[in-house]
Every structure is written in C-alpha cells, then in structure tokens.
Amino acid sequence: MTALSTSTIIGVIGAGTMGAGIAQVAANAGHDVLLFDVAEGAAQKGLGQISTGLDKLVSRGKMTQADKDSLVSRVKPVSDLQDFAPCGLVVEVIVENLDIKKDLFQQLENICGPDAILATNTSSISVTSIAAGLSHPERVVGMHFFNPAPIMKLVEVVSGLATSQDVAQCVHATATQWGKHAVYAKSTPGFIVNRVARPFYAEGLRVLQEGAADIATIDAAFRECGGFRMGPFELMDLIGHDVNYAVTNSVYAAYYNDQRFLPSLIQKELIEAGRLGRKNKIGFYDYADTAPPVHVSTARSIDIVPAGVRVTGNVTPIASLVTALKKSSLSATIDENDGTSVMIQVGAATLMLTDAQFASVKSQQSGIANLIVFDLALNYVTAKRIVLAKATQASEQALNDAIAFFQALGKEVSVIKDVAGLIVMRTLAMLANEGADAVFQQVCSIEDVDTAMKGGVNYPKGPMEWADEIGIDTIYTTLKGLSQTYGEDRYRMSALIIKAHALASNFYSLKDKD
C-alpha cells in the first residue's frame, strides 16, 4: 500500500502541543492541513505555536524564511468539524477519554468520505474500543506520535481488531514519507513503547527501594555506564510523576495486575507529597535555584594498580572491555573459553560480570572469597563509569584492586551495595524480556521493538539487538538469577528467551529460522 499523496488534505483535531506538532509534520511533508479544537481560539493559537517554533529554526539558519512561510500557509485553523469533509486522513489528538473519542469518531464517520482514514493518537486507549460501534471500524487505526512530534522520529501504527491491513499499511507508508520511523503494533495495553519501557523505571526504583544506591548514582550508572541519555529518576521528573505513574497504573490494570508492571510505592509517595518533578520544581531532585548540587557516589582515586591482569572464560558479554584492556598500558593475559563465565584476576580480586545472584551468594557457592562483581556497560571503551559491588566475604584490598583496575582504564567507579543484577544488567535483561514477550504474543516484530525503543524513548541501542550482542545466554542467566533471588512472578522469563536459549540462538537469527 502506498503513502497518501501530498494532494491529500490532512485533518488534525486537537490543537495543543501534540496536535500542533502533528499538523506541522504533515504540512512540512507538503500537505494542506486543517486544524480544529473545541476551545475557542485554540486552533489559531496552535498555528501561532507552530510559527513561533519555526522562527527559532529560521534564526539558527536551519530553515529559510520562505520555507517557513510556505509551511505555515498550509495549516488552516477551522471552527467546524464539517470542514473535515474533504480530508483523506484525520488524526485526533484530544483528551484520553474513551466515550469522548467514540463520539468524535462517530461524527467523523458521517462527515468524511468513505475512503478517509480515521486515526487516533491515543497512547493508552484500545483502538478496538474506539472503533467499536462504527459502521466501518476497519478504517480506524492508531497513529501514535511521540512528543515533540516534529522532533521525535517514532510513530506507532496500531491496528485494532477490525483495522484493515491496507489502512495500516497506508498510514505506515505515510508516516515513513513524513520522515518518521514507523512500526506496526497490535492494539494491546501500552502498545510497544509504553509497555516495554516499564522496566527502565521499575528496576531503578527497585534498586533504590532496596537501598543499594542513591538516586543520583543510579541515574549516573544509566547515563555513564549504560549509555542512556537520562537515568530513570531524571526522566520521571521530566515527564512528571502524575503522568508517568498514571501510565504505569494504566498498564498494570490493563494486564489484570500482572506483577511485571507493579507500580512503585516510592513514586506513589512522591505524588501524595505533591512532588511532581520539574513541573513544580521538586521530585526526586530539587530544582529550586537554592538547591544543593547533586552528588554521585564515586570511589576515591587509588594510585597503585596491581601488576598483571588475567582474563579467562567467555568474553562475548564484555568484548568491549577486552578491547579497552588491550588499548591500555596494563599487562594482560587473555584466555578465551566459551564454556565458562568470564573472570578477571587483578591482584587480590576476582572480578565477574554480574549474573543477578548476590555477590555474597556467588562467593559462597563458588568458593571465591575475594569476589567483586561489575555491571554491564553499553561499551566499556567509551563508558565513563563502572559500577561494582563486593561480596561480604571479600577483603577491602580486593575491592581496592578492582577499583584501581577500572580507574586505570580511565573510568570513574561507583561502589554500591550487593544487589542482584546491579543496575544496567538487570534493567537490560528485563527490557529484553518484555520486548521478547511482546514479540512472542504477536504484538510486534523483533525489529519493531528495537526501532520503537530507539525512536520513541531514545535508547542508545534496541534491547533485542543489545541482548543479541552480549548473548542470549547472558540474558537467560540474569533472568534466572533474578527469579531465583526474588522468587517473584515479576521476573518470570519470556517463552521466546527460553526457546532462543534452548536453540543456542539469538533473537534475530531465531526470527530467520522461524
């Protein structure tokens, strides 16, 4: 199915920030756009918002004045829904209320031509429910943009039970023509992004709840070790706890209180205290002008680095760490063995990548007294920070040797309390687990999980491709460790991961085999 031609008139209902943004995207692609809002003067205000935003691009030399004027001229505020009669695509961006949306779509069905596509930008309401009761529910589809629409690349194309495949394909092609990264999704709670992203917040909150590290240090681990643009607490403050907590509760309720989506009492308490984040200058962080500086827990500098480093075992999960080691001035012996977990001997310390057992339990079971576990990094060459935890049995000398080793590689080191899976590893495992379940349940494809998480929430790498990179065995072992440690249904493993592990496959090659 081909994209809508630029001669197709696009209608946008709702002229707030998101609606105005979608109107701008469509106009920028060459369409004439009709912009409507029930609030008097709101459509004109939305057009003004578009114009003001584009003025900034012109002032920075990223757009000519002529192009700006041409784009703005293609957006026309209208005051009556009847004006949408000639539209080939109408996108609603109104309040998240099912009854109000259903009433609107019933009106549009009687106003627009029989071939017009009726799209909803809903982020939380079932597309199937919105279309129910219409004479032609097959032309209703989700077209979920992310805020700000002109900048964020992702569009989730969501099919309800009755949505025509041709309609979904046309919207997908149109979004792609508009410069977006479009993905297909089934109309299930949270679609792709709002479902798969839950562990990003949940695991950070869990580490905080267990007292393993403070807020600033957890965020720093996500940014400087995991490569994420923001840590979960920074991002929740930015989104607003009222909004983020409401989405979590919505997904939790929609999945019949599945423990994997369990909301956090920590976030609930913030809301009860009225600490909503940046919007009122207090959340996890204090944004007042008089707020003290944020402190990230960082180990003191240790000058003496033990001579000689020995790496043995399966280095696949830490391949970039081996690269960093080879580039350093440290003397190292590397003995690759795919059959055993990787270990790094440095002075008195035995370093191991976390497998989601407590370091103290791993030490007891393995007989390695001076065990120090370290966290996963997106890329150990470029990572600015490494997170460590010591087994209770380990000596302070072993911990200092481990700190000195990573400092010699140019890293800041944060030592946290012994917690299962540390920070980045447990989060990636749970992101990949949720993505795998979405794929297994036919919500979307493996590729679309990765595209959605990179384009919708700016992840540095898709969770499925990242899992493939470090090996499904690593994800399998981590999830098994989390499940054994906590004994909670929250950490149950996706059947797709169990299958991939049994076949000694990864996600993308499993797709090719199937």
Phi, psi and omega per residue, in radians:
M1 nan 2.306 -3.114
T2 -1.521 2.867 3.120
A3 -1.258 2.784 3.040
L4 -1.114 2.444 3.118
S5 -1.265 2.760 -3.113
T6 -1.178 -0.206 3.075
S7 -1.373 -0.190 3.124
T8 -1.262 2.278 3.098
I9 -1.430 2.308 -3.133
I10 -1.847 2.338 3.060
G11 -1.884 2.415 3.074
V12 -2.211 2.180 -3.122
I13 -1.940 2.026 -3.029
G14 1.959 1.947 -2.997
A15 -1.918 0.444 3.036
G16 -1.291 -2.880 -3.073
T17 -0.986 -0.802 -3.121
M18 -1.227 -0.799 -3.141
G19 -1.074 -0.798 3.106
A20 -1.080 -0.656 3.117
G21 -1.115 -0.736 3.119
I22 -1.158 -0.708 3.086
A23 -1.037 -0.712 3.110
Q24 -1.102 -0.746 -3.139
V25 -1.062 -0.821 -3.126
A26 -1.133 -0.741 3.123
A27 -1.151 -0.650 3.116
N28 -1.104 -0.484 3.115
A29 -1.450 -0.035 3.046
G30 1.863 0.023 -3.135
H31 -1.458 2.627 2.858
D32 -1.404 2.377 -3.021
V33 -2.202 2.311 3.024
L34 -1.794 2.251 -3.069
L35 -2.061 2.156 -3.070
F36 -2.233 2.576 3.004
D37 -2.626 2.503 -3.116
V38 -1.218 -0.474 3.136
A39 -1.289 2.284 -3.105
E40 -1.068 2.235 3.107
G41 1.448 -0.116 -3.060
A42 -1.198 -0.640 -3.128
A43 -1.149 -0.729 3.103
Q44 -1.147 -0.663 3.097
K45 -1.131 -0.672 3.094
G46 -1.084 -0.708 3.091
L47 -1.113 -0.704 3.102
G48 -1.099 -0.639 3.108
Q49 -1.109 -0.712 3.094
I50 -1.084 -0.826 -3.097
S51 -1.080 -0.749 -3.139
T52 -1.119 -0.731 3.115
G53 -1.103 -0.709 -3.140
L54 -1.230 -0.517 3.085
D55 -1.023 -0.613 3.125
K56 -1.156 -0.643 3.103
L57 -1.176 -0.678 3.119
V58 -1.124 -0.742 -3.109
S59 -1.150 -0.456 3.124
R60 -1.639 0.079 3.103
G61 1.331 0.283 -3.125
K62 -1.655 -0.031 3.128
M63 -2.740 2.495 3.104
T64 -1.455 2.736 3.107
Q65 -1.093 -0.649 -3.142
A66 -1.112 -0.749 3.127
D67 -1.162 -0.662 3.114
K68 -1.114 -0.817 -3.133
D69 -1.084 -0.681 3.133
S70 -1.128 -0.753 -3.138
L71 -1.114 -0.848 -3.107
V72 -1.074 -0.609 -3.120
S73 -1.169 -0.348 -3.129
R74 -1.485 -0.136 3.116
V75 -1.787 2.109 -3.083
K76 -2.099 2.018 3.036
P77 -1.158 2.389 3.091
V78 -2.220 2.781 -3.030
S79 -2.024 0.046 -3.084
D80 -2.477 2.357 3.116
L81 -1.048 -0.468 3.136
Q82 -1.058 -0.379 3.123
D83 -1.171 -0.221 -3.117
F84 -1.474 0.054 -3.105
A85 -0.931 -0.695 -3.109
P86 -1.485 0.014 -3.051
C87 -1.252 2.470 3.060
G88 -1.649 -0.338 3.083
L89 -2.545 2.253 3.057
V90 -2.115 2.267 3.121
V91 -2.009 2.111 3.101
E92 -1.646 2.403 -3.130
V93 -2.368 1.030 -3.057
I94 -1.928 -2.993 -3.073
V95 -0.977 2.523 -3.123
E96 -1.394 1.325 3.135
N97 -2.406 2.086 -3.030
L98 -1.048 -0.807 -3.091
D99 -1.077 -0.738 -3.136
I100 -1.154 -0.723 3.119
K101 -1.132 -0.755 -3.137
K102 -1.071 -0.728 3.111
D103 -1.086 -0.724 3.128
L104 -1.103 -0.788 -3.101
F105 -1.188 -0.543 3.061
Q106 -1.146 -0.666 3.074
Q107 -1.163 -0.778 -3.114
L108 -1.102 -0.611 -3.140
E109 -1.073 -0.559 3.136
N110 -1.503 -0.293 -3.097
I111 -1.656 -0.805 -3.017
C112 -1.443 2.757 3.122
G113 -1.106 2.837 -3.070
P114 -1.121 -0.369 -3.128
D115 -1.696 -0.013 -3.118
A116 -1.218 2.459 3.089
I117 -1.640 2.294 -3.139
L118 -1.902 1.995 -3.028
A119 -2.022 2.552 3.069
T120 -2.033 2.418 3.093
N121 -1.623 0.263 -3.096
T122 -0.942 2.524 3.083
S123 -1.875 -0.141 -3.005
S124 -2.469 -0.222 -3.067
I125 -1.748 2.469 -3.129
S126 -1.067 2.217 3.062
V127 -1.118 -0.625 3.092
T128 -1.029 -0.768 -3.133
S129 -1.163 -0.691 3.138
I130 -1.094 -0.689 -3.070
A131 -1.433 -0.305 -3.084
A132 -1.047 2.368 3.113
G133 1.644 -0.218 3.098
L134 -1.372 2.715 3.088
S135 -1.224 -0.539 -3.121
H136 -2.304 1.244 -3.130
P137 -1.157 -0.267 -3.118
E138 -1.161 -0.303 -3.132
R139 -1.704 0.135 3.084
V140 -1.695 2.313 -3.074
V141 -2.561 2.660 3.018
G142 -1.472 2.351 3.052
M143 -2.302 1.435 -2.951
H144 -1.616 1.842 3.058
F145 -1.494 2.889 3.095
F146 -2.078 2.573 -2.997
N147 -1.531 2.309 -0.043
P148 -1.418 2.309 -3.023
A149 -0.989 -0.679 -3.134
P150 -1.183 -0.350 -3.057
I151 -1.816 -0.833 -3.079
M152 -1.200 2.327 -2.977
K153 -1.454 -0.379 -2.971
L154 -1.448 2.462 2.898
V155 -2.332 2.114 3.045
E156 -1.531 2.101 3.097
V157 -1.692 1.908 -2.929
V158 -1.913 2.138 3.139
S159 -1.697 2.206 2.974
G160 -1.411 -3.131 -3.092
L161 -1.027 -0.600 -3.065
A162 -1.760 -0.110 -3.042
T163 -1.016 2.265 3.097
S164 -1.169 2.420 3.091
Q165 -1.068 -0.645 3.119
D166 -1.112 -0.670 3.117
V167 -1.129 -0.822 3.140
A168 -1.075 -0.747 -3.139
Q169 -1.147 -0.662 3.109
C170 -1.133 -0.764 3.133
V171 -1.166 -0.682 3.088
H172 -1.059 -0.825 -3.140
A173 -1.142 -0.661 3.137
T174 -1.169 -0.799 3.104
A175 -1.048 -0.692 3.110
T176 -1.126 -0.735 3.108
Q177 -1.107 -0.500 3.111
W178 -1.405 0.077 3.087
G179 1.580 0.258 -3.114
K180 -1.753 2.819 3.009
H181 -1.690 1.775 -3.060
A182 -1.600 2.464 3.089
V183 -2.299 2.621 3.078
Y184 -1.592 2.477 3.058
A185 -2.563 2.634 3.002
K186 -1.420 2.699 3.106
S187 -1.352 1.421 3.052
T188 -2.150 2.792 -3.070
P189 -0.942 2.194 3.116
G190 1.461 -0.126 -3.074
F191 0.894 -2.134 3.107
I192 -1.753 -1.081 -2.959
V193 -1.100 -0.892 -3.068
N194 -1.227 -0.221 3.023
R195 -1.568 -0.962 -3.036
V196 -1.165 -0.490 -3.079
A197 -1.329 -0.219 -3.060
R198 -0.953 -0.739 -3.121
P199 -1.134 -0.410 3.119
F200 -1.018 -0.734 3.102
Y201 -1.425 -0.768 -2.987
A202 -1.115 -0.706 -3.098
E203 -1.280 -0.642 3.038
G204 -1.067 -0.744 3.117
L205 -1.137 -0.627 -3.138
R206 -1.197 -0.729 3.098
V207 -1.075 -0.701 3.096
L208 -1.150 -0.766 -3.119
Q209 -1.048 -0.588 -3.127
E210 -1.490 -0.002 3.063
G211 1.241 0.410 -3.101
A212 -1.319 -0.527 -3.125
A213 -2.793 2.837 3.114
D214 -1.499 2.958 -3.050
I215 -0.998 -0.879 -3.069
A216 -1.114 -0.640 -3.121
T217 -1.258 -0.664 3.080
I218 -1.099 -0.806 3.107
D219 -1.062 -0.724 3.135
A220 -1.088 -0.657 3.111
A221 -1.098 -0.756 3.107
F222 -1.081 -0.761 -3.090
R223 -1.300 -0.956 -2.907
E224 -1.566 -0.261 3.088
C225 -1.944 -0.819 -3.104
G226 -1.473 -0.245 3.099
G227 1.399 0.153 3.094
F228 -1.325 2.616 -3.122
R229 -1.178 -0.593 3.129
M230 -2.440 2.656 3.002
G231 -1.394 2.941 -3.075
P232 -1.105 -0.612 -3.102
F233 -1.301 -0.686 3.034
E234 -1.057 -0.771 -3.074
L235 -1.208 -0.715 3.098
M236 -1.098 -0.682 3.067
D237 -1.088 -0.670 -3.126
L238 -1.222 -0.790 -3.137
I239 -1.149 -0.685 -3.035
G240 1.856 2.209 -3.061
H241 -1.181 -0.524 3.080
D242 -1.076 -0.723 -3.125
V243 -1.284 -0.886 -3.078
N244 -1.101 -0.747 -3.137
Y245 -1.172 -0.638 3.120
A246 -1.134 -0.705 3.108
V247 -1.122 -0.775 3.123
T248 -1.040 -0.784 3.123
N249 -1.123 -0.665 3.137
S250 -1.109 -0.823 3.133
V251 -1.145 -0.729 3.137
Y252 -1.034 -0.847 -3.138
A253 -1.164 -0.691 -3.097
A254 -1.146 -0.502 3.098
Y255 -1.696 0.486 3.048
Y256 0.954 0.807 3.072
N257 1.073 0.637 3.032
D258 -1.043 2.220 -3.061
Q259 -1.107 -0.316 3.113
R260 -1.129 -0.433 -3.091
F261 -1.904 0.292 -3.068
L262 -0.986 2.177 3.091
P263 -1.143 2.798 -3.092
S264 -1.704 2.350 3.064
L265 -1.159 -0.476 3.110
I266 -1.100 -0.805 -3.140
Q267 -1.210 -0.657 3.093
K268 -1.022 -0.720 -3.130
E269 -1.138 -0.667 3.096
L270 -1.057 -0.757 -3.135
I271 -1.138 -0.737 3.123
E272 -1.093 -0.498 3.103
A273 -1.487 -0.047 -3.117
G274 1.331 0.319 3.138
R275 -1.658 1.593 -2.983
L276 -1.657 -0.070 3.131
G277 1.948 -2.576 -3.070
R278 -1.050 -0.548 -3.045
K279 -1.093 -0.467 3.035
N280 -2.246 0.401 2.941
K281 1.197 0.277 3.062
I282 -2.690 2.213 3.093
G283 -2.659 -2.148 2.961
F284 -1.169 -0.583 3.115
Y285 -1.956 2.764 3.072
D286 -1.713 2.103 -3.087
Y287 -1.809 0.180 3.107
A288 -1.197 2.681 -3.129
D289 -1.060 -0.468 -3.090
T290 -1.635 0.090 -3.085
A291 -1.140 2.485 3.098
P292 -1.205 2.736 3.132
P293 -1.133 2.633 3.131
V294 -1.364 2.364 -3.118
H295 -1.991 2.191 3.059
V296 -1.763 2.270 -3.124
S297 -1.176 2.041 -3.090
T298 -2.339 2.301 -3.113
A299 -1.136 2.570 3.080
R300 -1.148 2.760 -3.136
S301 -1.249 2.327 3.097
I302 -2.031 2.063 -2.989
D303 -1.374 -0.555 -3.022
I304 -1.587 2.012 3.121
V305 -1.767 2.223 3.133
P306 -0.991 2.447 3.120
A307 -1.344 2.348 3.064
G308 1.446 2.224 3.116
V309 -2.264 2.367 3.122
R310 -2.178 2.182 3.125
V311 -1.971 2.190 3.122
T312 -2.334 2.621 3.063
G313 1.885 -2.869 -3.114
N314 -1.391 1.868 -3.045
V315 -1.545 -0.003 -3.088
T316 -0.897 -0.829 -3.102
P317 -1.160 -0.363 -3.102
I318 -2.149 0.593 -3.086
A319 -0.979 -0.693 -3.122
S320 -1.244 -0.446 3.064
L321 -1.208 -0.682 3.065
V322 -1.093 -0.699 3.083
T323 -1.069 -0.795 3.119
A324 -1.079 -0.684 -3.139
L325 -1.142 -0.740 3.138
K326 -1.148 -0.528 3.141
K327 -1.401 -0.256 -3.083
S328 -1.474 3.086 3.113
S329 -1.545 0.010 -3.125
L330 -1.279 2.518 3.072
S331 -1.491 2.132 -3.042
A332 -2.382 2.521 2.998
T333 -1.970 2.237 -3.080
I334 -2.100 2.083 -3.109
D335 -2.122 1.661 -3.086
E336 -1.340 2.342 3.129
N337 -2.594 1.871 -3.030
D338 -1.149 -0.242 -3.045
G339 -1.535 -0.140 -3.074
T340 -2.252 2.719 3.080
S341 -1.152 2.518 -3.082
V342 -1.250 2.407 3.075
M343 -2.308 2.519 3.089
I344 -2.136 2.079 3.091
Q345 -1.638 2.095 3.125
V346 -2.374 1.898 -3.123
G347 0.995 -2.211 -3.137
A348 -1.409 -0.207 -2.991
A349 -1.619 2.511 2.889
T350 -1.959 2.002 -3.118
L351 -1.693 2.371 3.068
M352 -2.389 2.499 3.015
L353 -1.160 2.332 -3.093
T354 -0.978 2.427 3.050
D355 -2.050 0.315 3.082
A356 1.313 0.211 2.838
Q357 -1.590 2.702 2.970
F358 -1.054 2.461 3.112
A359 -1.008 -0.649 -3.122
S360 -1.148 -0.664 3.107
V361 -1.215 -0.762 3.113
K362 -1.057 -0.720 3.120
S363 -1.072 -0.775 -3.135
Q364 -1.120 -0.755 -3.087
Q365 -1.250 -0.621 -3.052
S366 -1.571 -0.288 -3.070
G367 1.349 0.218 3.110
I368 -1.628 1.796 -3.045
A369 -1.205 -0.777 -3.040
N370 -1.646 0.933 -3.089
L371 -1.506 2.252 3.023
I372 -2.147 2.205 3.109
V373 -1.777 2.593 3.121
F374 -2.205 2.782 -3.020
D375 -1.548 2.839 3.031
L376 -1.231 2.532 3.006
A377 -2.164 2.620 3.067
L378 -1.044 -0.779 3.109
N379 -2.658 1.963 -3.068
Y380 -1.203 -0.308 3.089
V381 -1.259 -0.792 -3.045
T382 -1.683 -0.227 -3.137
A383 -1.024 2.380 3.132
K384 -1.560 -0.339 -3.011
R385 -2.441 2.566 3.040
I386 -2.199 2.471 3.134
V387 -1.880 2.282 -3.140
L388 -2.160 2.724 2.943
A389 -2.509 2.473 -3.122
K390 -1.823 2.545 2.974
A391 -1.156 2.584 3.114
T392 -0.964 -0.602 -3.088
Q393 -1.284 -0.324 -3.032
A394 -1.270 2.575 3.131
S395 -1.408 2.787 3.061
E396 -1.117 -0.558 3.104
Q397 -1.100 -0.732 3.116
A398 -1.087 -0.746 3.108
L399 -1.092 -0.775 3.131
N400 -1.097 -0.653 3.108
D401 -1.138 -0.671 3.114
A402 -1.167 -0.753 3.104
I403 -1.072 -0.795 -3.116
A404 -1.079 -0.652 3.127
F405 -1.052 -0.871 -3.107
F406 -1.270 -0.575 3.061
Q407 -1.119 -0.624 3.099
A408 -1.147 -0.373 3.064
L409 -1.564 0.102 3.070
G410 1.526 0.377 -3.082
K411 -1.858 2.531 2.856
E412 -1.310 2.603 -3.102
V413 -2.180 2.262 3.015
S414 -1.975 2.170 3.097
V415 -1.764 2.086 -3.140
I416 -1.968 3.017 3.102
K417 -1.215 2.773 -3.117
D418 -1.167 1.851 -3.127
V419 -2.296 2.510 -3.078
A420 -1.091 2.146 3.063
G421 1.359 0.059 -3.120
L422 0.876 -2.228 -3.009
I423 -2.068 -1.099 -3.058
V424 -1.233 -0.755 -3.076
M425 -1.057 -0.840 -3.103
R426 -1.159 -0.589 -3.135
T427 -1.219 -0.812 3.109
L428 -1.052 -0.761 -3.129
A429 -1.019 -0.724 -3.123
M430 -1.311 -0.583 3.032
L431 -1.111 -0.806 3.121
A432 -1.122 -0.639 3.125
N433 -1.109 -0.782 3.140
E434 -1.205 -0.689 3.066
G435 -1.078 -0.718 3.133
A436 -1.105 -0.708 3.110
D437 -1.142 -0.685 3.102
A438 -1.067 -0.707 3.108
V439 -1.201 -0.804 -3.105
F440 -1.069 -0.581 -3.125
Q441 -1.587 0.227 3.021
Q442 1.159 0.436 3.094
V443 -1.306 -0.651 -3.074
C444 -2.847 3.107 3.123
S445 -1.630 2.906 3.069
I446 -1.027 -0.798 -3.125
E447 -1.076 -0.679 -3.086
D448 -1.249 -0.496 3.010
V449 -1.046 -0.867 -3.101
D450 -1.148 -0.762 3.118
T451 -1.060 -0.758 -3.103
A452 -1.124 -0.766 -3.063
M453 -1.294 -0.525 3.067
K454 -1.346 -0.717 -3.071
G455 -1.469 -0.481 -3.069
G456 -1.622 -0.576 -3.120
V457 -2.304 0.283 2.992
N458 1.042 0.636 3.054
Y459 -1.147 2.540 -3.075
P460 -1.194 -0.395 3.126
K461 -2.734 2.544 3.091
G462 -1.098 2.464 -3.102
P463 -1.078 -0.525 -3.135
M464 -1.289 -0.754 3.126
E465 -1.234 -0.588 3.087
W466 -1.156 -0.727 3.089
A467 -1.078 -0.736 3.096
D468 -1.076 -0.655 -3.087
E469 -1.133 -0.731 -3.125
I470 -1.580 -0.169 3.084
G471 1.778 2.299 3.113
I472 -1.052 -0.535 3.090
D473 -0.983 -0.705 -3.132
T474 -1.151 -0.766 3.113
I475 -1.136 -0.771 3.127
Y476 -1.025 -0.837 -3.124
T477 -1.119 -0.699 3.135
T478 -1.131 -0.807 3.133
L479 -1.137 -0.679 3.093
K480 -1.103 -0.719 3.111
G481 -1.126 -0.736 3.116
L482 -1.116 -0.739 3.141
S483 -1.113 -0.755 3.139
Q484 -1.202 -0.655 -3.115
T485 -1.181 -0.795 -3.027
Y486 -1.695 -0.465 -3.108
G487 1.094 0.529 -3.084
E488 -1.967 2.555 3.095
D489 -1.108 -0.395 3.093
R490 -0.894 -0.614 -3.043
Y491 -1.802 0.382 3.087
R492 -1.151 2.587 -3.022
M493 -1.603 2.417 3.093
S494 -1.101 2.471 3.106
A495 -1.062 -0.513 3.140
L496 -1.170 -0.630 3.098
I497 -1.235 -0.704 3.089
I498 -1.042 -0.745 3.135
K499 -1.148 -0.820 -3.126
A500 -1.076 -0.726 3.139
H501 -1.125 -0.744 -3.122
A502 -1.117 -0.572 -3.120
L503 -1.596 0.104 -3.089
A504 0.883 0.761 -3.073
S505 -2.009 3.109 2.929
N506 -2.123 3.117 -3.034
F507 -1.062 -0.888 -3.019
Y508 -1.235 -0.633 3.102
S509 -1.303 -0.510 3.066
L510 -1.115 -0.688 3.087
K511 -1.030 -0.760 -3.134
D512 -1.153 -0.628 3.139
K513 -1.205 -0.665 -3.122
D514 -1.290 nan nan
